[in-house]
Amino acid sequence: QASVSVLDDAVLVTLPAEQTARDFDLLCVDVLAHVGNARAKWALLDLSGLLVLDEHGFRQLEGLSAMLKLLGARMIVIGIRPGVIAGLARLGIDLTGLRGALTMDRALEIVRGG
């Protein structure tokens, strides 16, 4: 189960080490609801604990990013492990569709306009 917190105009979501396809489906619904209810401008997804991200999970994140744009919010994916990125690249997945930050501090700088 992902943990969700609201920080000013951002929703912070921390994902556990393992996510199933069903977990990603529920995550999308949950994040959209929190962003809508909080009228947040940002969704910050902390994936630093996520051990594996397959193509389906990545596509879910891309879809979530597109849906958030319809709500007027933007998404930053935080802390994706280098091995996960390399694995997705080896699958031929275009990684340019998501905005990333290495650390939570960097994501918060982006949110604050830095």
C-alpha positions in Angstrom: 0.0 0.0 0.0 1.4 3.4 -1.0 1.5 6.1 1.6 0.0 9.5 0.7 0.5 12.9 2.3 -0.4 16.4 1.3 2.2 19.1 1.6 1.0 22.6 0.7 0.2 22.4 -3.0 1.7 19.0 -3.5 0.7 15.4 -2.9 3.5 13.1 -1.9 3.1 9.4 -2.6 5.7 6.9 -1.3 5.5 3.5 -3.0 6.5 0.3 -1.3 9.2 -2.0 -2.6 6.8 -4.1 -4.6 3.9 -3.0 -6.7 1.6 -5.3 -8.7 -0.4 -4.3 -11.8 -3.5 -4.0 -9.6 -1.5 -1.8 -7.1 -0.6 0.6 -9.9 -4.3 0.7 -11.0 -5.3 1.6 -7.4 -2.5 4.0 -7.1 -3.7 6.1 -10.1 -7.2 6.4 -8.7 -5.9 7.3 -5.3 -3.4 9.9 -6.5 -6.0 11.5 -8.8 -8.5 11.7 -5.9 -6.0 13.3 -3.5 -4.8 15.8 -6.1 -8.3 16.7 -6.9 -9.5 17.0 -3.3 -6.4 19.0 -2.3 -6.4 21.1 -5.5 -2.7 20.3 -5.6 -0.5 21.5 -8.4 2.0 18.7 -8.0 2.1 15.0 -7.4 5.5 13.8 -6.1 5.9 10.0 -6.5 8.8 8.6 -4.4 9.9 5.4 -6.1 13.2 5.1 -4.3 12.1 2.0 -2.5 10.7 0.3 -5.6 12.9 -2.6 -6.6 11.3 -3.4 -9.9 9.3 -1.3 -12.4 8.1 -3.2 -15.5 6.7 -1.9 -18.7 3.1 -2.0 -17.4 4.0 -0.1 -14.3 5.9 2.5 -16.4 2.9 2.9 -18.7 0.6 3.4 -15.7 2.9 6.2 -14.5 2.8 7.8 -18.0 -1.0 7.6 -18.0 -1.2 9.0 -14.5 1.0 11.9 -15.6 -1.3 12.6 -18.5 -4.4 12.4 -16.3 -2.9 14.8 -13.8 -2.3 17.3 -16.5 -6.0 17.4 -17.1 -6.4 18.4 -13.5 -3.8 21.2 -13.9 -1.2 19.3 -11.9 2.3 18.0 -12.8 4.1 14.9 -11.6 7.6 14.3 -10.6 9.0 10.8 -10.2 11.6 10.7 -7.4 14.5 8.3 -6.8 14.1 5.7 -9.6 17.0 3.3 -9.1 19.6 3.4 -11.9 19.1 -0.4 -12.5 15.4 0.2 -13.0 16.1 3.0 -15.5 18.6 0.8 -17.4 16.1 -2.1 -17.5 13.4 0.1 -19.0 15.9 1.5 -21.5 16.9 -2.0 -22.5 13.2 -2.7 -23.2 13.3 0.2 -25.6 10.9 2.3 -23.6 11.0 6.1 -24.2 11.8 7.6 -20.8 11.4 11.2 -21.8 7.7 11.3 -21.0 8.2 11.6 -17.2 9.9 14.3 -15.2 12.3 13.0 -12.6 14.3 14.1 -9.6 17.1 12.1 -7.9 16.1 13.2 -4.4 13.1 14.5 -2.5 15.1 17.8 -1.9 15.5 18.3 -5.6 11.8 17.6 -6.3 10.8 20.2 -3.6 13.2 22.7 -5.3 11.4 22.1 -8.6 8.0 22.6 -6.9 9.2 25.8 -5.3 10.4 27.1 -8.7 14.1 26.3 -8.4 
